[in-house]
Amino acid sequence: MPYLSIFIMIAFAVFYHRAAENENESTLLWSGLSVLISAATLFYFHWGILGVLLGQAALLAGITALRLWRDRDL
């Protein structure tokens, strides 16, 4: 059982939950996407810890790009 990978998955889910609370966004959406990406990279693609880290970095980049695009219209 990949205990370190599951610990990293939980840590990133907590991170995105807190970040969503700070930004007044949907905590379920952000942490859910984090868990979904982590689970997919671990159990479906079998990419291991590196896949989880790269997936979380891509999620952060996507959230950042979406927020920048949405806030430019204000």
VOGU-365950 format. One line per 5 residues: number of its first residue (from 1); their letters; for each residue x, y, z of N, C-alpha, C. Coordinates in steps of 0.05 Angstrom, whole numbers, plus 5000, padded with zeros to 4 digits. Last residue first. Example, Ala and Ser with C-alpha at 12.3 -4.5 7.8 and 13.67 -1.06 7.14 Angstrom:
2
2> SA> 5257 4955 5142 5273 4979 5143 5258 5001 5157 ~ 5264 4886 5156 5246 4910 5156 5264 4934 5156
REM end
This chain:
74
74> LDRDR> 4738 5848 4706 4727 5866 4727 4738 5893 4725 ~ 4764 5815 4671 4740 5829 4662 4729 5849 4682 ~ 4803 5790 4699 4811 5811 4681 4788 5827 4670 ~ 4783 5748 4729 4786 5774 4742 4794 5796 4723 ~ 4785 5704 4693 4759 5713 4703 4761 5741 4715
69> WLRLA> 4840 5698 4685 4822 5704 4662 4795 5715 4672 ~ 4857 5687 4737 4867 5711 4723 4849 5718 4700 ~ 4829 5639 4746 4823 5662 4763 4833 5688 4750 ~ 4853 5606 4707 4824 5611 4706 4817 5636 4723 ~ 4906 5606 4725 4899 5616 4698 4869 5623 4697
64> TIGAL> 4899 5581 4775 4911 5608 4773 4903 5620 4747 ~ 4879 5531 4761 4863 5548 4778 4873 5577 4776 ~ 4924 5512 4730 4897 5516 4718 4879 5534 4734 ~ 4964 5511 4769 4967 5528 4745 4940 5533 4732 ~ 4942 5472 4803 4948 5499 4813 4950 5519 4790
59> LAAQG> 4942 5428 4768 4917 5439 4779 4920 5467 4789 ~ 4996 5422 4759 4979 5429 4737 4952 5440 4746 ~ 5012 5407 4811 5023 5432 4799 5006 5441 4775 ~ 4984 5359 4814 4977 5381 4832 4988 5407 4822 ~ 5012 5330 4775 4983 5335 4773 4974 5357 4790
54> LLVGL> 5063 5328 4798 5059 5342 4772 5029 5348 4768 ~ 5052 5298 4844 5063 5325 4846 5059 5341 4821 ~ 5033 5250 4821 5016 5266 4840 5026 5295 4841 ~ 5078 5234 4793 5053 5240 4779 5034 5257 4796 ~ 5113 5224 4835 5119 5245 4816 5095 5253 4800
49> IGWHF> 5089 5181 4860 5090 5207 4874 5096 5229 4854 ~ 5057 5144 4806 5070 5147 4832 5070 5176 4842 ~ 5031 5129 4760 5053 5147 4757 5068 5152 4784 ~ 4985 5098 4747 5008 5086 4761 5034 5102 4757 ~ 4936 5113 4726 4960 5116 4709 4985 5103 4720
44> YFLTA> 4903 5097 4770 4896 5091 4742 4921 5092 4724 ~ 4927 5110 4819 4915 5084 4815 4907 5077 4787 ~ 4954 5161 4813 4965 5139 4829 4954 5112 4820 ~ 4925 5194 4780 4954 5190 4774 4965 5166 4790 ~ 4874 5190 4804 4878 5182 4776 4908 5176 4771
39> ASILV> 4883 5211 4855 4875 5183 4852 4879 5173 4824 ~ 4897 5264 4841 4916 5247 4855 4909 5217 4852 ~ 4850 5282 4817 4875 5282 4802 4896 5263 4815 ~ 4814 5276 4860 4810 5262 4835 4835 5260 4818 ~ 4836 5311 4898 4834 5282 4904 4831 5266 4878
34> SLGSW> 4829 5359 4870 4855 5351 4879 4856 5321 4884 ~ 4774 5362 4863 4792 5360 4839 4820 5350 4847 ~ 4761 5367 4917 4752 5344 4901 4768 5341 4876 ~ 4782 5417 4930 4793 5393 4943 4785 5368 4928 ~ 4749 5449 4895 4778 5449 4894 4791 5424 4906
29> LLTSE> 4695 5433 4909 4705 5432 4882 4736 5430 4881 ~ 4692 5444 4964 4687 5417 4954 4698 5413 4926 ~ 4699 5498 4967 4720 5481 4978 4717 5452 4968 ~ 4689 5549 4923 4678 5523 4931 4700 5505 4941 ~ 4718 5609 4952 4709 5593 4929 4698 5566 4940
24> NENEA> 4746 5647 4982 4717 5647 4982 4706 5632 4958 ~ 4800 5641 4988 4791 5655 4965 4761 5657 4963 ~ 4803 5610 5035 4815 5637 5035 4806 5654 5011 ~ 4778 5563 5018 4766 5579 5039 4777 5607 5039 ~ 4816 5548 4980 4789 5555 4971 4775 5571 4992
19> ARHYF> 4859 5536 5014 4862 5557 4994 4835 5566 4984 ~ 4838 5493 5044 4845 5518 5057 4847 5541 5038 ~ 4834 5456 5002 4810 5463 5018 4815 5490 5032 ~ 4886 5451 4985 4867 5463 4967 4841 5471 4981 ~ 4908 5427 5032 4918 5452 5021 4898 5466 5003
14> VAFAI> 4878 5379 5034 4876 5399 5056 4886 5426 5047 ~ 4898 5356 4988 4869 5361 4990 4864 5382 5012 ~ 4952 5350 5000 4944 5369 4979 4914 5375 4980 ~ 4947 5312 5042 4959 5338 5047 4952 5358 5026 ~ 4926 5268 5014 4910 5281 5035 4921 5309 5041
9> MIFIS> 4969 5257 4980 4943 5262 4969 4925 5277 4989 ~ 5008 5244 5018 5012 5268 5000 4985 5276 4988 ~ 4986 5197 5038 4991 5220 5056 4994 5246 5040 ~ 4988 5166 4992 4962 5173 5003 4965 5196 5022 ~ 5044 5162 4987 5028 5174 4966 5001 5183 4976
4> LYPM> 5057 5134 5034 5067 5161 5029 5051 5176 5008 ~ 5031 5085 5025 5022 5102 5047 5032 5131 5043 ~ 5012 5044 4982 5029 5068 4980 5021 5089 5000 ~ 5017 4976 5000 5000 5000 5000 5018 5025 5000
REM end
